[in-house]
Amino acid sequence: MHSPTRLAILGALRQVQQINFADLQASLELSTAELSRQLGILEKEELVDIAKFREQRRAVTRVRLSPAGRERFDEYLGELRKVVRAEIE
């Protein structure tokens, strides 16, 4: 989760219910290979759910934060906030 790329992915997913792979790729300006690799890591850690299906003869991949992933990411953000507050004080 600590990788800047994975944090960006999780942050983007936190703002939506789900997103098409292509839209996520465009918003993060990542190559197909890099986004696929990073999503594979996040999926293995059960932080994201990936669904692949056909829509009007086109392959579509949708990504979302898993419920556990949302909880873990929120906890992670809470810990980061504590660190930032400690640095300010």
Buried (B, 14 or more C-beta within 10 A) or exposed (E): BEEEBBBBBBEBBEEEEBBEBEEBBEBBEBEEEEBBEBBEBBBEBEBBBBEEEEEEEEEEBBBBBBEEBBEBBEEBBEEEEEEEEEEEE
